[in-house]
């Protein structure tokens, strides 16, 4: 089905062997197929023209903001130089965002909240960035961020797509088969391409733990606390939303902590009766992670500045072209 992703794979022939590109491509194909099946067989209720409009809006937003970013940074736009294939690869993330926002938001007959969610998700990649591993990268899950912002700004207009839409027209066999197919497809993508299995383990395990804690401490019915795990929405969220390769850690241990943190945030938000908790939990954790990157960058910058001033005070000038770290090591 879907994939909610954000990072741009490097265009060009190398992309054929790049797991990031393969993940983006497979995510885009799977979410497109799921949308087609949803409108033709499953029971999606919004107009069939909406995913097409959402995709076009995402393409225009992505290209326009990339041109602005390229002009501001005095660099070529990332979709130029590789012909149609370069444009295709560049637009894969925005296509996924458009399909996901349109599919997971329910706006009745109002398309404006959907377009707002698509715009917010795509634009967030260009605005909400932090210095990560030596370069500026976005840290908010685009689709999740767009959906969250639409829910906040259009709370009386929209909601999350009701779960029955995913199985409304399916018979008993397919109602069981649909989640299994989603799990199998998601497991293949996340184990072979995105390498996010530790994150999913942390998320699912943390979800069970927070449910048990809420049951033991706050007397929440355990069956009720665990009930979301039995729905198609939870399966989709687990396999395609939370595992976004562009805004989650790479190292297995960090992945596990990220997944467990989302589960912990979910449990805390549930105690405060926050609705649409899955999406807000991811937004909170991604935001905290982005703030953490900025704090680490500023602390490192301050230490480098102090080391530079100390060198000047001690009478050891830093040679032209020599980094502060090299001067300190010397």
Secondary structure, DSSP 8 states (H G I E B T S, - for coil): -----------SGGGGG-HHHHHHHHHHHHHHHHHHHIIIII---S-TTHHHHHHHHHHHHHHHHHHHHHHHHTS--TTSSSHHHHHHHHHHHHHHHHHHHHHHEE-TT--HHHHHHHHHHHHHHHHSEEEETTEEEE-S-HHHHHHHHHHHHTTTT-EE--GGGGTTT--HHHHHHHHHHHHHHHHHHHHHTS--HHHHHHHHHHHHHHHHHHHHHH---HHHHHGGGGSHHHHHIIIIITT-TTSS-SSHHHHHHHHHHHHHHHHHHHHTT-SSHHHHHHHHHHHHHHHHHHHHHHHHHHHHHHHHHHHHHTT----TT--HHHHHH-
